[in-house]
Each structure stands twice: as structure tokens, then as C-alpha cells.
């Protein structure tokens, strides 16, 4: 049975940072930034890990990895944007004309 110790917290932080970096690298510029993914991974992994310890689930690191992946997926999906929105190259089929 795992306990909440400094070693467990360290590995949860490392797991969160690594997961955030991998997700940020895969998503690229389509979601939140790489730094934000790492920070949210380092926040999410200990929260999910401590919850798993509280409920006494064995395999806290695996549970924390899956929870962090789910949280980062949701953060990136709801922040998706398109290159056209950033650069302003939006071509619309209909043009709105102002009345003189």
C-alpha cells in the first residue's frame, strides 16, 4: 500500500511534468501552450494521486497518469483554435456591406 510521502509527491510532480510536456509536444500550437500543459500537469497529477490515495486505490501513479491525461485532454480540447483565427485570414463567403 502506498502512503503519502515526499517520495510519492516527487514522483507525482515528475509524472505530471512529463505528461504535460508530452501532451504539449503532441498538440503543438493547436491547444494551450507547452508551458501551460506542464504547469497543469504538475497541478493535476498530485491532486488525482492524493485522491487515489484517499480512496485507497492501488497503483496511484497509473491512476494519476490517466487522470492527468484526461484533464489535459479536456483543457486542450476546449481551448482549440485555428490558425485563421490567430492570423486574421478569415475568408467568408458572404461580405457584409455598410449602408452609406
trRosetta pair geometry for C-beta under 8 A, 3 or more apart (Angstrom, degrees):
i j d omega theta_ij theta_ji phi_ij phi_ji
1 56 7.3 -23 -145 -151 115 92
1 58 7.0 -91 -112 -97 58 93
2 8 6.1 119 175 -104 113 133
2 53 6.5 -95 97 -108 100 99
2 58 7.3 133 3 -133 99 60
2 60 5.1 -101 67 -2 155 129
3 8 6.9 -155 88 -22 48 146
3 53 7.4 88 -149 -151 25 126
4 8 5.8 -115 -134 70 37 143
4 9 7.2 54 -168 -49 76 95
4 50 6.6 47 -108 -120 127 83
4 53 5.4 109 -60 151 96 165
5 8 5.0 101 50 7 69 100
5 9 7.2 -134 98 -1 38 89
6 9 5.7 -55 -147 40 33 111
6 10 6.2 40 152 -24 66 105
7 10 5.6 -51 -147 33 31 115
7 11 6.5 23 157 -12 64 105
8 11 6.0 -58 -148 40 30 104
8 12 6.3 32 153 -20 64 107
8 49 7.1 175 162 158 101 133
8 53 7.6 72 161 -74 153 142
8 60 7.0 11 -156 91 116 149
9 12 5.6 -54 -146 37 32 113
9 13 6.4 33 154 -19 65 104
9 46 6.1 32 -141 -119 77 118
10 13 5.8 -58 -152 36 29 110
10 14 6.4 25 153 -15 66 107
11 14 5.5 -50 -141 40 36 111
11 15 6.0 41 155 -21 66 106
11 61 6.4 -49 135 -99 121 120
12 15 5.6 -52 -144 38 29 113
12 16 6.3 31 155 -19 63 107
12 45 4.7 170 177 133 80 103
12 46 4.5 107 128 -85 135 66
12 49 4.3 -97 -115 6 134 164
12 60 7.7 -53 -82 135 108 111
12 61 7.3 -137 -87 -106 67 73
12 64 5.7 -93 -129 -175 93 164
13 16 5.7 -54 -146 37 29 111
13 17 6.3 27 157 -17 65 106
13 42 5.4 31 -149 -144 74 91
13 45 6.8 167 -88 81 25 127
13 46 6.4 12 -66 -51 70 112
14 17 5.9 -55 -144 38 30 108
14 18 6.1 26 158 -15 65 110
15 18 5.9 -58 -143 41 27 108
15 19 6.0 26 158 -17 64 111
15 41 8.0 -138 117 165 56 104
15 45 5.1 164 90 -154 97 149
15 61 6.0 -171 -78 -152 158 91
15 64 6.1 77 106 109 147 121
15 65 6.0 -94 180 -80 124 84
15 68 7.1 162 130 10 97 159
16 19 5.8 -56 -141 39 27 109
16 20 6.1 28 158 -19 63 109
16 38 8.0 100 133 -169 78 51
16 41 3.9 157 174 145 72 75
16 42 4.2 139 110 -91 126 35
16 43 7.1 167 -178 27 149 32
16 44 6.0 158 -132 62 117 74
16 45 3.0 -134 -67 5 104 131
16 46 6.8 -52 -32 -17 146 73
16 64 7.6 -72 -63 158 86 113
16 68 5.6 -151 -114 -123 74 149
17 20 5.8 -56 -146 38 28 112
17 21 6.3 29 155 -20 63 106
17 38 5.3 29 -144 -160 68 91
17 41 5.8 152 -80 99 21 119
17 42 5.1 32 -65 -71 78 101
18 21 5.7 -53 -147 35 30 111
18 22 6.4 27 156 -16 65 106
18 41 7.6 -145 53 149 38 147
19 22 5.9 -56 -146 38 30 109
19 23 6.2 25 157 -14 66 109
19 41 4.8 177 78 -147 91 130
19 45 6.8 141 31 -70 134 123
19 65 6.3 179 -82 -139 138 72
19 68 4.9 78 103 118 159 132
19 69 6.3 -107 -167 -69 126 73
19 72 6.8 -172 138 -9 102 151
20 23 5.9 -57 -142 41 28 107
20 24 5.9 27 159 -17 64 112
20 34 8.0 111 146 -176 87 56
20 37 4.1 157 -172 138 83 75
20 38 3.9 149 112 -98 132 34
20 39 7.0 159 -164 24 162 32
20 40 6.2 148 -113 64 123 71
20 41 2.6 -133 -46 -1 107 138
20 42 6.6 -54 -8 -22 147 73
20 68 7.6 -83 -53 171 76 120
20 72 6.4 -168 -106 -101 65 141
21 24 5.8 -58 -143 42 26 111
21 25 6.1 28 157 -21 64 109
21 34 6.9 39 -130 -170 57 97
21 37 7.0 150 -71 106 24 113
21 38 5.5 39 -62 -88 73 100
21 41 7.5 -91 -11 33 58 161
22 25 5.7 -55 -146 36 28 111
22 26 6.4 23 157 -16 64 107
23 26 5.9 -57 -146 39 30 108
23 27 6.0 22 160 -13 67 112
23 37 5.2 -159 85 -165 101 133
23 41 7.2 162 29 -71 124 126
23 69 7.1 173 -75 -127 129 66
23 72 4.6 46 135 141 173 144
23 73 7.6 -115 -142 -65 133 59
23 76 6.9 -147 162 -34 113 146
24 27 6.0 -56 -135 43 27 105
24 31 7.7 -126 -119 75 57 113
24 32 7.6 -68 -109 90 93 76
24 33 7.0 20 -145 141 120 39
24 34 3.7 116 158 -124 137 62
24 35 7.8 122 -137 -4 159 25
24 36 7.6 146 -101 63 124 67
24 37 3.4 -171 -61 46 107 151
24 38 6.5 -44 -10 -36 148 77
25 28 7.4 19 176 -69 28 58
25 34 6.8 57 -61 -118 57 113
27 30 5.5 -124 175 60 80 92
27 31 4.1 -32 168 19 143 121
27 32 7.8 29 108 44 152 56
27 37 7.3 165 35 -77 132 146
27 76 5.2 -104 -117 -152 155 145
28 31 7.8 103 63 21 48 81
29 83 7.9 61 110 -86 123 89
30 76 7.5 60 103 -178 84 104
30 80 5.8 -3 164 -135 89 82
30 81 7.2 -174 -160 52 51 57
31 37 7.5 72 103 -70 120 115
31 75 7.3 86 177 113 120 75
31 76 3.2 -13 -144 -148 149 93
31 77 7.5 -16 -113 -43 117 29
31 79 5.4 83 -161 81 67 105
31 80 6.1 -34 -93 -85 68 63
32 36 4.1 -90 152 90 118 138
32 37 6.0 152 89 -54 102 77
32 40 7.5 58 91 -1 153 141
32 75 5.9 -36 -1 143 136 105
32 76 5.9 -111 13 -96 85 68
32 79 5.0 39 -52 91 83 161
33 36 4.6 97 56 8 79 103
33 37 7.0 -138 98 -6 43 86
34 37 5.7 -53 -151 34 32 113
34 38 6.6 31 153 -17 65 104
35 38 5.8 -55 -150 36 33 109
35 39 6.3 29 154 -16 66 107
36 39 5.7 -54 -143 40 33 110
36 40 6.0 26 160 -12 68 109
36 75 7.9 -154 139 151 111 135
37 40 6.0 -58 -140 44 26 104
37 41 6.0 31 156 -23 62 110
37 72 5.9 61 -145 -144 88 120
37 75 7.7 164 -104 94 68 132
37 76 7.4 22 -95 -68 108 112
38 41 5.6 -55 -146 36 27 114
38 42 6.4 24 156 -16 63 107
39 42 5.8 -58 -149 38 30 107
39 43 6.4 25 152 -15 65 107
40 43 5.5 -53 -144 39 36 110
40 44 5.8 30 159 -18 69 112
40 71 6.9 -154 156 129 109 112
40 72 6.2 139 105 -96 119 82
40 75 5.9 16 159 -37 168 176
41 44 5.9 -57 -134 41 27 106
41 45 6.0 28 169 -24 65 109
41 68 5.5 64 -141 -172 74 124
41 72 6.1 9 -78 -70 87 129
42 45 6.5 -39 -127 29 24 109
42 46 7.5 17 172 -4 52 104
43 46 7.2 -76 -168 40 25 97
43 47 6.6 16 152 -14 64 118
44 47 5.7 -66 -149 40 34 111
44 48 6.0 23 162 -12 73 110
44 67 6.7 -163 161 124 102 92
44 68 4.6 133 107 -116 118 78
44 71 4.4 -169 -137 74 150 157
44 72 7.1 -145 33 -45 161 82
45 48 6.1 -59 -142 42 27 104
45 49 5.9 27 159 -19 64 114
45 64 4.9 66 -158 170 74 113
45 65 7.6 22 -122 -78 103 42
45 67 7.6 138 -112 81 45 101
45 68 4.6 0 -77 -73 77 136
46 49 5.4 -58 -138 43 31 114
46 50 6.0 31 163 -20 68 105
46 64 7.7 30 -73 -143 19 132
47 50 6.2 -54 -145 35 25 106
47 51 6.5 25 153 -17 60 108
48 51 5.6 -55 -149 38 32 114
48 52 6.4 34 151 -21 65 104
48 63 6.6 -159 150 130 103 84
48 64 4.7 143 95 -125 106 64
48 67 3.3 164 -141 96 153 151
48 68 6.1 -135 23 -47 146 73
48 71 7.5 -142 -47 -20 130 132
49 52 5.6 -53 -148 35 32 111
49 53 6.5 32 152 -18 65 103
49 60 5.1 70 -150 168 84 106
49 61 7.2 18 -113 -88 114 42
49 63 7.2 132 -104 86 54 96
49 64 3.9 5 -69 -86 88 133
49 67 8.0 -159 -43 51 54 137
50 53 5.5 -50 -147 37 35 113
50 54 6.3 40 151 -24 65 104
51 54 5.5 -52 -147 33 32 115
51 55 6.4 17 158 -6 65 107
51 67 7.9 148 57 -121 126 169
52 55 6.1 -61 -144 46 30 100
52 57 4.4 -77 -164 54 86 115
52 59 7.9 -88 174 87 140 58
52 60 4.6 155 101 -127 130 77
52 63 4.3 126 -104 98 149 146
52 64 6.4 -106 6 -54 142 80
52 67 7.8 -146 -44 -15 115 144
53 56 7.2 27 -176 -82 35 39
53 57 7.7 -82 -64 42 24 73
53 60 5.7 20 -61 -109 82 137
57 60 6.8 125 87 -87 86 64
57 63 5.5 80 110 -61 136 162
59 62 4.3 -25 166 35 108 117
59 63 5.8 115 108 -22 84 94
60 63 5.7 -60 -146 43 31 111
60 64 5.9 32 155 -21 67 110
61 64 5.6 -53 -141 39 29 112
61 65 6.3 36 155 -24 63 103
62 65 5.6 -49 -148 31 31 114
62 66 6.6 26 155 -13 63 105
63 66 6.0 -57 -150 39 30 107
63 67 6.2 27 153 -16 65 110
64 67 5.7 -55 -142 41 31 111
64 68 6.1 31 158 -19 66 108
65 68 5.9 -57 -144 38 26 108
65 69 6.3 27 156 -19 62 107
66 69 5.7 -52 -146 36 30 112
66 70 6.4 31 155 -18 63 106
67 70 5.7 -55 -149 36 31 111
67 71 6.3 29 154 -17 65 107
68 71 5.7 -53 -144 38 33 110
68 72 6.1 27 159 -13 67 108
69 72 6.0 -58 -142 42 27 105
69 73 6.1 34 155 -25 63 108
70 73 5.6 -53 -146 33 28 115
70 74 6.5 26 157 -15 63 105
71 74 6.0 -57 -152 37 30 108
71 75 6.3 29 152 -18 65 108
72 75 5.5 -52 -142 38 35 113
72 76 6.1 28 159 -14 67 108
73 76 6.1 -63 -148 42 26 103
73 77 6.0 23 158 -20 65 112
74 77 5.8 -54 -136 37 28 109
74 78 6.2 10 170 -3 64 111
75 78 6.7 -68 -146 45 21 96
75 79 6.3 1 160 -3 59 122
76 79 5.9 -73 -142 48 28 102
76 80 6.9 59 156 -62 64 79
77 80 6.1 -20 -159 -25 34 111
81 85 5.1 -104 -178 65 101 139
81 86 6.6 96 131 -46 125 96
82 85 4.9 102 61 -1 78 101
82 86 7.6 -152 98 -2 46 85
83 86 5.8 -59 -154 37 39 108
83 87 6.0 14 160 0 75 112
83 89 7.9 -8 122 45 84 112
84 87 6.3 -64 -133 50 28 94
84 88 7.7 -129 176 43 55 4
84 89 5.2 -99 -135 72 76 78
84 90 5.2 104 161 -82 112 67
85 88 7.9 25 -178 -71 21 39
85 90 7.2 48 -87 -67 48 113
92 95 6.9 141 84 -77 104 53
